Amino acid sequence: MLLSGSGRTLDNLVGVIERGALDAEVVGVGASRECLGAEKARDRGIETRVFPGGIGADELDAMVGDLDPDWVVLAGYLKLVPITERVRGRVVNIHPALLPDFGGKGMHGHHVHEAVIDAFRRGEVRESGCTVHFADAEFDTGQIIAQKRCTIEDSDTPESLASKVFELECDCYPEAIRSLIEKSATS
């Protein structure tokens, strides 16, 4: 798992695993900086490596070679991941909006929800949600795996929308990962 911040997605996925609802294990965490998420991973006994400024291609290949994960799960990782031959088709991300809209460089966290609320106020959208997708060489352009949607209300703010979308993420990401694990087991 790669992360950059508080580790909320790490907490969610580990919780789902511990409840037995996802047959998986987090074998390692890479962080783009020292952060609460890295601290949480260490506290759980998960091997954690920090790559200041973001993980490089050689570092990613070495970490994947050492830990041998089936999947590389991005969990609030704010840097572009170098997609090497070793990890191509094995890196998944969750984005807090409905792609292909509201994606790309700089479209993360609060910025995404502000853009969605602005588009709602202009009458351009009525829904938001989250998207699980394969990561590729650009931000948020990989093949979509799953999406969940919510209605935007007149009273919504970027903060309230962020809360609604994160609730969706807490279900969507484990479901998508479970589906990927099941598909890879049968192929």
PyMOL CGO cylinders between C-alpha atoms (Angstrom):
from pymol import cmd
from pymol.cgo import CYLINDER

trace = [
    CYLINDER, 0.00, 0.00, 0.00, 1.26, 3.48, -0.84, 0.3, 1, 1, 1, 1, 1, 1,
    CYLINDER, 1.26, 3.48, -0.84, 0.04, 6.50, 1.12, 0.3, 1, 1, 1, 1, 1, 1,
    CYLINDER, 0.04, 6.50, 1.12, 0.84, 10.14, 1.82, 0.3, 1, 1, 1, 1, 1, 1,
    CYLINDER, 0.84, 10.14, 1.82, -1.35, 11.26, 4.71, 0.3, 1, 1, 1, 1, 1, 1,
    CYLINDER, -1.35, 11.26, 4.71, -3.50, 10.27, 7.66, 0.3, 1, 1, 1, 1, 1, 1,
    CYLINDER, -3.50, 10.27, 7.66, -3.95, 6.60, 6.79, 0.3, 1, 1, 1, 1, 1, 1,
    CYLINDER, -3.95, 6.60, 6.79, -7.77, 6.63, 6.76, 0.3, 1, 1, 1, 1, 1, 1,
    CYLINDER, -7.77, 6.63, 6.76, -7.87, 4.25, 3.81, 0.3, 1, 1, 1, 1, 1, 1,
    CYLINDER, -7.87, 4.25, 3.81, -5.27, 2.02, 5.47, 0.3, 1, 1, 1, 1, 1, 1,
    CYLINDER, -5.27, 2.02, 5.47, -7.46, 1.97, 8.61, 0.3, 1, 1, 1, 1, 1, 1,
    CYLINDER, -7.46, 1.97, 8.61, -10.51, 1.10, 6.55, 0.3, 1, 1, 1, 1, 1, 1,
    CYLINDER, -10.51, 1.10, 6.55, -8.89, -1.71, 4.57, 0.3, 1, 1, 1, 1, 1, 1,
    CYLINDER, -8.89, -1.71, 4.57, -7.15, -3.22, 7.59, 0.3, 1, 1, 1, 1, 1, 1,
    CYLINDER, -7.15, -3.22, 7.59, -10.46, -3.10, 9.48, 0.3, 1, 1, 1, 1, 1, 1,
    CYLINDER, -10.46, -3.10, 9.48, -12.26, -4.90, 6.65, 0.3, 1, 1, 1, 1, 1, 1,
    CYLINDER, -12.26, -4.90, 6.65, -9.48, -7.52, 6.57, 0.3, 1, 1, 1, 1, 1, 1,
    CYLINDER, -9.48, -7.52, 6.57, -9.60, -7.98, 10.36, 0.3, 1, 1, 1, 1, 1, 1,
    CYLINDER, -9.60, -7.98, 10.36, -13.40, -8.46, 10.23, 0.3, 1, 1, 1, 1, 1, 1,
    CYLINDER, -13.40, -8.46, 10.23, -12.86, -11.26, 7.70, 0.3, 1, 1, 1, 1, 1, 1,
    CYLINDER, -12.86, -11.26, 7.70, -14.70, -9.43, 4.93, 0.3, 1, 1, 1, 1, 1, 1,
    CYLINDER, -14.70, -9.43, 4.93, -11.61, -9.25, 2.70, 0.3, 1, 1, 1, 1, 1, 1,
    CYLINDER, -11.61, -9.25, 2.70, -9.22, -12.17, 2.40, 0.3, 1, 1, 1, 1, 1, 1,
    CYLINDER, -9.22, -12.17, 2.40, -6.06, -10.12, 2.07, 0.3, 1, 1, 1, 1, 1, 1,
    CYLINDER, -6.06, -10.12, 2.07, -3.01, -8.92, 3.97, 0.3, 1, 1, 1, 1, 1, 1,
    CYLINDER, -3.01, -8.92, 3.97, -1.15, -5.62, 3.89, 0.3, 1, 1, 1, 1, 1, 1,
    CYLINDER, -1.15, -5.62, 3.89, 2.45, -6.81, 3.53, 0.3, 1, 1, 1, 1, 1, 1,
    CYLINDER, 2.45, -6.81, 3.53, 4.05, -3.37, 3.40, 0.3, 1, 1, 1, 1, 1, 1,
    CYLINDER, 4.05, -3.37, 3.40, 3.47, 0.35, 3.26, 0.3, 1, 1, 1, 1, 1, 1,
    CYLINDER, 3.47, 0.35, 3.26, 5.39, 2.95, 1.30, 0.3, 1, 1, 1, 1, 1, 1,
    CYLINDER, 5.39, 2.95, 1.30, 4.89, 6.59, 2.24, 0.3, 1, 1, 1, 1, 1, 1,
    CYLINDER, 4.89, 6.59, 2.24, 5.86, 9.69, 0.29, 0.3, 1, 1, 1, 1, 1, 1,
    CYLINDER, 5.86, 9.69, 0.29, 6.77, 11.38, 3.58, 0.3, 1, 1, 1, 1, 1, 1,
    CYLINDER, 6.77, 11.38, 3.58, 6.70, 10.80, 7.30, 0.3, 1, 1, 1, 1, 1, 1,
    CYLINDER, 6.70, 10.80, 7.30, 3.00, 11.00, 8.11, 0.3, 1, 1, 1, 1, 1, 1,
    CYLINDER, 3.00, 11.00, 8.11, 0.33, 9.65, 10.40, 0.3, 1, 1, 1, 1, 1, 1,
    CYLINDER, 0.33, 9.65, 10.40, -0.40, 6.84, 7.94, 0.3, 1, 1, 1, 1, 1, 1,
    CYLINDER, -0.40, 6.84, 7.94, 3.20, 5.62, 8.13, 0.3, 1, 1, 1, 1, 1, 1,
    CYLINDER, 3.20, 5.62, 8.13, 3.05, 5.78, 11.91, 0.3, 1, 1, 1, 1, 1, 1,
    CYLINDER, 3.05, 5.78, 11.91, -0.20, 3.78, 11.94, 0.3, 1, 1, 1, 1, 1, 1,
    CYLINDER, -0.20, 3.78, 11.94, 1.33, 1.13, 9.68, 0.3, 1, 1, 1, 1, 1, 1,
    CYLINDER, 1.33, 1.13, 9.68, 4.39, 0.80, 11.94, 0.3, 1, 1, 1, 1, 1, 1,
    CYLINDER, 4.39, 0.80, 11.94, 2.14, 0.59, 15.01, 0.3, 1, 1, 1, 1, 1, 1,
    CYLINDER, 2.14, 0.59, 15.01, 0.36, -2.35, 13.34, 0.3, 1, 1, 1, 1, 1, 1,
    CYLINDER, 0.36, -2.35, 13.34, 3.68, -4.08, 12.70, 0.3, 1, 1, 1, 1, 1, 1,
    CYLINDER, 3.68, -4.08, 12.70, 3.50, -3.53, 8.94, 0.3, 1, 1, 1, 1, 1, 1,
    CYLINDER, 3.50, -3.53, 8.94, 6.87, -3.04, 7.26, 0.3, 1, 1, 1, 1, 1, 1,
    CYLINDER, 6.87, -3.04, 7.26, 6.96, 0.65, 6.36, 0.3, 1, 1, 1, 1, 1, 1,
    CYLINDER, 6.96, 0.65, 6.36, 9.35, 2.52, 4.11, 0.3, 1, 1, 1, 1, 1, 1,
    CYLINDER, 9.35, 2.52, 4.11, 9.41, 6.27, 3.52, 0.3, 1, 1, 1, 1, 1, 1,
    CYLINDER, 9.41, 6.27, 3.52, 10.37, 7.65, 0.11, 0.3, 1, 1, 1, 1, 1, 1,
    CYLINDER, 10.37, 7.65, 0.11, 10.63, 11.43, 0.60, 0.3, 1, 1, 1, 1, 1, 1,
    CYLINDER, 10.63, 11.43, 0.60, 9.04, 13.18, -2.36, 0.3, 1, 1, 1, 1, 1, 1,
    CYLINDER, 9.04, 13.18, -2.36, 7.63, 9.96, -3.79, 0.3, 1, 1, 1, 1, 1, 1,
    CYLINDER, 7.63, 9.96, -3.79, 8.69, 6.46, -4.72, 0.3, 1, 1, 1, 1, 1, 1,
    CYLINDER, 8.69, 6.46, -4.72, 10.94, 6.05, -7.76, 0.3, 1, 1, 1, 1, 1, 1,
    CYLINDER, 10.94, 6.05, -7.76, 10.71, 3.27, -10.32, 0.3, 1, 1, 1, 1, 1, 1,
    CYLINDER, 10.71, 3.27, -10.32, 13.72, 1.38, -8.93, 0.3, 1, 1, 1, 1, 1, 1,
    CYLINDER, 13.72, 1.38, -8.93, 12.45, 1.79, -5.36, 0.3, 1, 1, 1, 1, 1, 1,
    CYLINDER, 12.45, 1.79, -5.36, 8.98, 0.54, -6.29, 0.3, 1, 1, 1, 1, 1, 1,
    CYLINDER, 8.98, 0.54, -6.29, 10.40, -2.46, -8.14, 0.3, 1, 1, 1, 1, 1, 1,
    CYLINDER, 10.40, -2.46, -8.14, 12.69, -3.26, -5.19, 0.3, 1, 1, 1, 1, 1, 1,
    CYLINDER, 12.69, -3.26, -5.19, 9.85, -3.00, -2.65, 0.3, 1, 1, 1, 1, 1, 1,
    CYLINDER, 9.85, -3.00, -2.65, 7.57, -5.18, -4.79, 0.3, 1, 1, 1, 1, 1, 1,
    CYLINDER, 7.57, -5.18, -4.79, 10.45, -7.63, -5.31, 0.3, 1, 1, 1, 1, 1, 1,
    CYLINDER, 10.45, -7.63, -5.31, 11.14, -7.82, -1.57, 0.3, 1, 1, 1, 1, 1, 1,
    CYLINDER, 11.14, -7.82, -1.57, 7.53, -8.10, -0.37, 0.3, 1, 1, 1, 1, 1, 1,
    CYLINDER, 7.53, -8.10, -0.37, 5.99, -9.93, -3.38, 0.3, 1, 1, 1, 1, 1, 1,
    CYLINDER, 5.99, -9.93, -3.38, 2.48, -8.44, -3.17, 0.3, 1, 1, 1, 1, 1, 1,
    CYLINDER, 2.48, -8.44, -3.17, -0.22, -9.42, -5.62, 0.3, 1, 1, 1, 1, 1, 1,
    CYLINDER, -0.22, -9.42, -5.62, -1.48, -5.81, -5.77, 0.3, 1, 1, 1, 1, 1, 1,
    CYLINDER, -1.48, -5.81, -5.77, -0.13, -2.34, -5.12, 0.3, 1, 1, 1, 1, 1, 1,
    CYLINDER, -0.13, -2.34, -5.12, -2.95, -0.38, -3.50, 0.3, 1, 1, 1, 1, 1, 1,
    CYLINDER, -2.95, -0.38, -3.50, -2.81, 3.41, -3.52, 0.3, 1, 1, 1, 1, 1, 1,
    CYLINDER, -2.81, 3.41, -3.52, -4.39, 4.80, -0.36, 0.3, 1, 1, 1, 1, 1, 1,
    CYLINDER, -4.39, 4.80, -0.36, -4.31, 8.56, -0.55, 0.3, 1, 1, 1, 1, 1, 1,
    CYLINDER, -4.31, 8.56, -0.55, -0.96, 8.53, -2.32, 0.3, 1, 1, 1, 1, 1, 1,
    CYLINDER, -0.96, 8.53, -2.32, -0.55, 12.00, -3.80, 0.3, 1, 1, 1, 1, 1, 1,
    CYLINDER, -0.55, 12.00, -3.80, 2.39, 11.37, -6.13, 0.3, 1, 1, 1, 1, 1, 1,
    CYLINDER, 2.39, 11.37, -6.13, 2.41, 9.93, -9.63, 0.3, 1, 1, 1, 1, 1, 1,
    CYLINDER, 2.41, 9.93, -9.63, 3.45, 6.29, -9.36, 0.3, 1, 1, 1, 1, 1, 1,
    CYLINDER, 3.45, 6.29, -9.36, 6.00, 5.08, -11.89, 0.3, 1, 1, 1, 1, 1, 1,
    CYLINDER, 6.00, 5.08, -11.89, 4.28, 2.18, -13.65, 0.3, 1, 1, 1, 1, 1, 1,
    CYLINDER, 4.28, 2.18, -13.65, 7.07, -0.26, -14.42, 0.3, 1, 1, 1, 1, 1, 1,
    CYLINDER, 7.07, -0.26, -14.42, 6.80, -3.58, -16.23, 0.3, 1, 1, 1, 1, 1, 1,
    CYLINDER, 6.80, -3.58, -16.23, 6.93, -5.32, -12.84, 0.3, 1, 1, 1, 1, 1, 1,
    CYLINDER, 6.93, -5.32, -12.84, 3.75, -3.59, -11.59, 0.3, 1, 1, 1, 1, 1, 1,
    CYLINDER, 3.75, -3.59, -11.59, 1.81, -2.84, -14.79, 0.3, 1, 1, 1, 1, 1, 1,
    CYLINDER, 1.81, -2.84, -14.79, -1.80, -3.93, -14.33, 0.3, 1, 1, 1, 1, 1, 1,
    CYLINDER, -1.80, -3.93, -14.33, -1.31, -4.46, -10.58, 0.3, 1, 1, 1, 1, 1, 1,
    CYLINDER, -1.31, -4.46, -10.58, -1.58, -0.88, -9.23, 0.3, 1, 1, 1, 1, 1, 1,
    CYLINDER, -1.58, -0.88, -9.23, -5.05, 0.24, -8.14, 0.3, 1, 1, 1, 1, 1, 1,
    CYLINDER, -5.05, 0.24, -8.14, -6.20, 3.62, -6.90, 0.3, 1, 1, 1, 1, 1, 1,
    CYLINDER, -6.20, 3.62, -6.90, -9.33, 5.14, -5.45, 0.3, 1, 1, 1, 1, 1, 1,
    CYLINDER, -9.33, 5.14, -5.45, -10.30, 8.65, -6.50, 0.3, 1, 1, 1, 1, 1, 1,
    CYLINDER, -10.30, 8.65, -6.50, -12.85, 10.77, -4.59, 0.3, 1, 1, 1, 1, 1, 1,
    CYLINDER, -12.85, 10.77, -4.59, -14.95, 11.70, -7.63, 0.3, 1, 1, 1, 1, 1, 1,
    CYLINDER, -14.95, 11.70, -7.63, -16.57, 10.11, -10.64, 0.3, 1, 1, 1, 1, 1, 1,
    CYLINDER, -16.57, 10.11, -10.64, -13.86, 9.74, -13.26, 0.3, 1, 1, 1, 1, 1, 1,
    CYLINDER, -13.86, 9.74, -13.26, -13.20, 10.66, -15.98, 0.3, 1, 1, 1, 1, 1, 1,
    CYLINDER, -13.20, 10.66, -15.98, -14.43, 14.03, -14.64, 0.3, 1, 1, 1, 1, 1, 1,
    CYLINDER, -14.43, 14.03, -14.64, -12.67, 15.81, -11.78, 0.3, 1, 1, 1, 1, 1, 1,
    CYLINDER, -12.67, 15.81, -11.78, -9.40, 13.93, -12.13, 0.3, 1, 1, 1, 1, 1, 1,
    CYLINDER, -9.40, 13.93, -12.13, -5.82, 14.79, -12.95, 0.3, 1, 1, 1, 1, 1, 1,
    CYLINDER, -5.82, 14.79, -12.95, -2.86, 16.48, -11.33, 0.3, 1, 1, 1, 1, 1, 1,
    CYLINDER, -2.86, 16.48, -11.33, -3.86, 18.49, -8.28, 0.3, 1, 1, 1, 1, 1, 1,
    CYLINDER, -3.86, 18.49, -8.28, -7.34, 16.95, -8.11, 0.3, 1, 1, 1, 1, 1, 1,
    CYLINDER, -7.34, 16.95, -8.11, -7.19, 15.32, -4.71, 0.3, 1, 1, 1, 1, 1, 1,
    CYLINDER, -7.19, 15.32, -4.71, -8.82, 15.81, -1.34, 0.3, 1, 1, 1, 1, 1, 1,
    CYLINDER, -8.82, 15.81, -1.34, -10.53, 19.13, -0.78, 0.3, 1, 1, 1, 1, 1, 1,
    CYLINDER, -10.53, 19.13, -0.78, -9.69, 20.39, -4.30, 0.3, 1, 1, 1, 1, 1, 1,
    CYLINDER, -9.69, 20.39, -4.30, -11.84, 17.66, -5.88, 0.3, 1, 1, 1, 1, 1, 1,
    CYLINDER, -11.84, 17.66, -5.88, -14.84, 18.34, -3.67, 0.3, 1, 1, 1, 1, 1, 1,
    CYLINDER, -14.84, 18.34, -3.67, -14.63, 22.11, -4.23, 0.3, 1, 1, 1, 1, 1, 1,
    CYLINDER, -14.63, 22.11, -4.23, -14.59, 21.52, -8.01, 0.3, 1, 1, 1, 1, 1, 1,
    CYLINDER, -14.59, 21.52, -8.01, -17.57, 19.17, -7.82, 0.3, 1, 1, 1, 1, 1, 1,
    CYLINDER, -17.57, 19.17, -7.82, -19.59, 21.59, -5.65, 0.3, 1, 1, 1, 1, 1, 1,
    CYLINDER, -19.59, 21.59, -5.65, -18.74, 24.45, -8.06, 0.3, 1, 1, 1, 1, 1, 1,
    CYLINDER, -18.74, 24.45, -8.06, -19.93, 22.33, -11.01, 0.3, 1, 1, 1, 1, 1, 1,
    CYLINDER, -19.93, 22.33, -11.01, -23.11, 21.46, -9.08, 0.3, 1, 1, 1, 1, 1, 1,
    CYLINDER, -23.11, 21.46, -9.08, -23.82, 25.15, -8.42, 0.3, 1, 1, 1, 1, 1, 1,
    CYLINDER, -23.82, 25.15, -8.42, -23.44, 25.79, -12.19, 0.3, 1, 1, 1, 1, 1, 1,
    CYLINDER, -23.44, 25.79, -12.19, -25.95, 22.98, -12.88, 0.3, 1, 1, 1, 1, 1, 1,
    CYLINDER, -25.95, 22.98, -12.88, -23.37, 20.74, -14.57, 0.3, 1, 1, 1, 1, 1, 1,
    CYLINDER, -23.37, 20.74, -14.57, -23.57, 17.74, -12.21, 0.3, 1, 1, 1, 1, 1, 1,
    CYLINDER, -23.57, 17.74, -12.21, -26.06, 16.28, -9.75, 0.3, 1, 1, 1, 1, 1, 1,
    CYLINDER, -26.06, 16.28, -9.75, -23.96, 13.42, -8.40, 0.3, 1, 1, 1, 1, 1, 1,
    CYLINDER, -23.96, 13.42, -8.40, -20.54, 12.71, -7.04, 0.3, 1, 1, 1, 1, 1, 1,
    CYLINDER, -20.54, 12.71, -7.04, -18.94, 9.55, -5.79, 0.3, 1, 1, 1, 1, 1, 1,
    CYLINDER, -18.94, 9.55, -5.79, -15.74, 7.57, -5.94, 0.3, 1, 1, 1, 1, 1, 1,
    CYLINDER, -15.74, 7.57, -5.94, -13.90, 5.62, -8.60, 0.3, 1, 1, 1, 1, 1, 1,
    CYLINDER, -13.90, 5.62, -8.60, -11.55, 2.66, -8.25, 0.3, 1, 1, 1, 1, 1, 1,
    CYLINDER, -11.55, 2.66, -8.25, -9.26, 2.38, -11.27, 0.3, 1, 1, 1, 1, 1, 1,
    CYLINDER, -9.26, 2.38, -11.27, -6.02, 0.90, -12.46, 0.3, 1, 1, 1, 1, 1, 1,
    CYLINDER, -6.02, 0.90, -12.46, -3.16, 3.38, -12.22, 0.3, 1, 1, 1, 1, 1, 1,
    CYLINDER, -3.16, 3.38, -12.22, -1.26, 4.18, -15.38, 0.3, 1, 1, 1, 1, 1, 1,
    CYLINDER, -1.26, 4.18, -15.38, 1.37, 6.70, -16.46, 0.3, 1, 1, 1, 1, 1, 1,
    CYLINDER, 1.37, 6.70, -16.46, -0.88, 9.72, -15.79, 0.3, 1, 1, 1, 1, 1, 1,
    CYLINDER, -0.88, 9.72, -15.79, -3.07, 10.86, -12.92, 0.3, 1, 1, 1, 1, 1, 1,
    CYLINDER, -3.07, 10.86, -12.92, -6.56, 9.28, -12.88, 0.3, 1, 1, 1, 1, 1, 1,
    CYLINDER, -6.56, 9.28, -12.88, -6.69, 8.04, -16.47, 0.3, 1, 1, 1, 1, 1, 1,
    CYLINDER, -6.69, 8.04, -16.47, -6.46, 4.26, -15.99, 0.3, 1, 1, 1, 1, 1, 1,
    CYLINDER, -6.46, 4.26, -15.99, -9.22, 1.76, -16.70, 0.3, 1, 1, 1, 1, 1, 1,
    CYLINDER, -9.22, 1.76, -16.70, -12.15, 2.09, -14.32, 0.3, 1, 1, 1, 1, 1, 1,
    CYLINDER, -12.15, 2.09, -14.32, -12.82, -0.94, -12.11, 0.3, 1, 1, 1, 1, 1, 1,
    CYLINDER, -12.82, -0.94, -12.11, -15.77, 0.28, -9.99, 0.3, 1, 1, 1, 1, 1, 1,
    CYLINDER, -15.77, 0.28, -9.99, -17.72, 3.39, -9.03, 0.3, 1, 1, 1, 1, 1, 1,
    CYLINDER, -17.72, 3.39, -9.03, -20.22, 4.31, -6.32, 0.3, 1, 1, 1, 1, 1, 1,
    CYLINDER, -20.22, 4.31, -6.32, -22.43, 7.39, -6.51, 0.3, 1, 1, 1, 1, 1, 1,
    CYLINDER, -22.43, 7.39, -6.51, -24.21, 9.80, -4.19, 0.3, 1, 1, 1, 1, 1, 1,
    CYLINDER, -24.21, 9.80, -4.19, -26.62, 12.65, -4.85, 0.3, 1, 1, 1, 1, 1, 1,
    CYLINDER, -26.62, 12.65, -4.85, -25.38, 16.18, -4.20, 0.3, 1, 1, 1, 1, 1, 1,
    CYLINDER, -25.38, 16.18, -4.20, -27.81, 18.24, -2.12, 0.3, 1, 1, 1, 1, 1, 1,
    CYLINDER, -27.81, 18.24, -2.12, -28.24, 22.04, -2.21, 0.3, 1, 1, 1, 1, 1, 1,
    CYLINDER, -28.24, 22.04, -2.21, -27.00, 22.15, 1.38, 0.3, 1, 1, 1, 1, 1, 1,
    CYLINDER, -27.00, 22.15, 1.38, -23.77, 20.25, 0.61, 0.3, 1, 1, 1, 1, 1, 1,
    CYLINDER, -23.77, 20.25, 0.61, -20.42, 21.90, 1.13, 0.3, 1, 1, 1, 1, 1, 1,
    CYLINDER, -20.42, 21.90, 1.13, -17.04, 20.52, 0.07, 0.3, 1, 1, 1, 1, 1, 1,
    CYLINDER, -17.04, 20.52, 0.07, -16.68, 19.17, 3.62, 0.3, 1, 1, 1, 1, 1, 1,
    CYLINDER, -16.68, 19.17, 3.62, -20.06, 17.43, 3.72, 0.3, 1, 1, 1, 1, 1, 1,
    CYLINDER, -20.06, 17.43, 3.72, -19.52, 16.03, 0.24, 0.3, 1, 1, 1, 1, 1, 1,
    CYLINDER, -19.52, 16.03, 0.24, -16.09, 14.74, 1.28, 0.3, 1, 1, 1, 1, 1, 1,
    CYLINDER, -16.09, 14.74, 1.28, -17.73, 12.90, 4.17, 0.3, 1, 1, 1, 1, 1, 1,
    CYLINDER, -17.73, 12.90, 4.17, -20.38, 11.33, 1.92, 0.3, 1, 1, 1, 1, 1, 1,
    CYLINDER, -20.38, 11.33, 1.92, -17.80, 10.27, -0.64, 0.3, 1, 1, 1, 1, 1, 1,
    CYLINDER, -17.80, 10.27, -0.64, -15.47, 8.76, 1.97, 0.3, 1, 1, 1, 1, 1, 1,
    CYLINDER, -15.47, 8.76, 1.97, -18.36, 6.61, 3.23, 0.3, 1, 1, 1, 1, 1, 1,
    CYLINDER, -18.36, 6.61, 3.23, -18.73, 5.31, -0.32, 0.3, 1, 1, 1, 1, 1, 1,
    CYLINDER, -18.73, 5.31, -0.32, -14.98, 4.70, -0.56, 0.3, 1, 1, 1, 1, 1, 1,
    CYLINDER, -14.98, 4.70, -0.56, -15.09, 2.58, 2.61, 0.3, 1, 1, 1, 1, 1, 1,
    CYLINDER, -15.09, 2.58, 2.61, -17.35, 0.11, 0.77, 0.3, 1, 1, 1, 1, 1, 1,
    CYLINDER, -17.35, 0.11, 0.77, -16.22, 0.52, -2.83, 0.3, 1, 1, 1, 1, 1, 1,
    CYLINDER, -16.22, 0.52, -2.83, -12.47, -0.04, -2.37, 0.3, 1, 1, 1, 1, 1, 1,
    CYLINDER, -12.47, -0.04, -2.37, -12.68, -3.33, -0.45, 0.3, 1, 1, 1, 1, 1, 1,
    CYLINDER, -12.68, -3.33, -0.45, -15.36, -4.59, -2.86, 0.3, 1, 1, 1, 1, 1, 1,
    CYLINDER, -15.36, -4.59, -2.86, -13.19, -3.75, -5.87, 0.3, 1, 1, 1, 1, 1, 1,
    CYLINDER, -13.19, -3.75, -5.87, -10.08, -5.31, -4.31, 0.3, 1, 1, 1, 1, 1, 1,
    CYLINDER, -10.08, -5.31, -4.31, -12.08, -8.45, -3.44, 0.3, 1, 1, 1, 1, 1, 1,
    CYLINDER, -12.08, -8.45, -3.44, -13.26, -8.66, -7.05, 0.3, 1, 1, 1, 1, 1, 1,
    CYLINDER, -13.26, -8.66, -7.05, -9.69, -8.30, -8.36, 0.3, 1, 1, 1, 1, 1, 1,
    CYLINDER, -9.69, -8.30, -8.36, -8.44, -11.01, -5.98, 0.3, 1, 1, 1, 1, 1, 1,
    CYLINDER, -8.44, -11.01, -5.98, -11.23, -13.36, -7.03, 0.3, 1, 1, 1, 1, 1, 1,
    CYLINDER, -11.23, -13.36, -7.03, -10.64, -12.73, -10.75, 0.3, 1, 1, 1, 1, 1, 1,
    CYLINDER, -10.64, -12.73, -10.75, -6.89, -13.29, -10.42, 0.3, 1, 1, 1, 1, 1, 1,
    CYLINDER, -6.89, -13.29, -10.42, -7.48, -16.55, -8.54, 0.3, 1, 1, 1, 1, 1, 1,
    CYLINDER, -7.48, -16.55, -8.54, -9.54, -17.95, -11.42, 0.3, 1, 1, 1, 1, 1, 1,
    CYLINDER, -9.54, -17.95, -11.42, -7.24, -16.84, -14.23, 0.3, 1, 1, 1, 1, 1, 1,
]
cmd.load_cgo(trace, "trace")
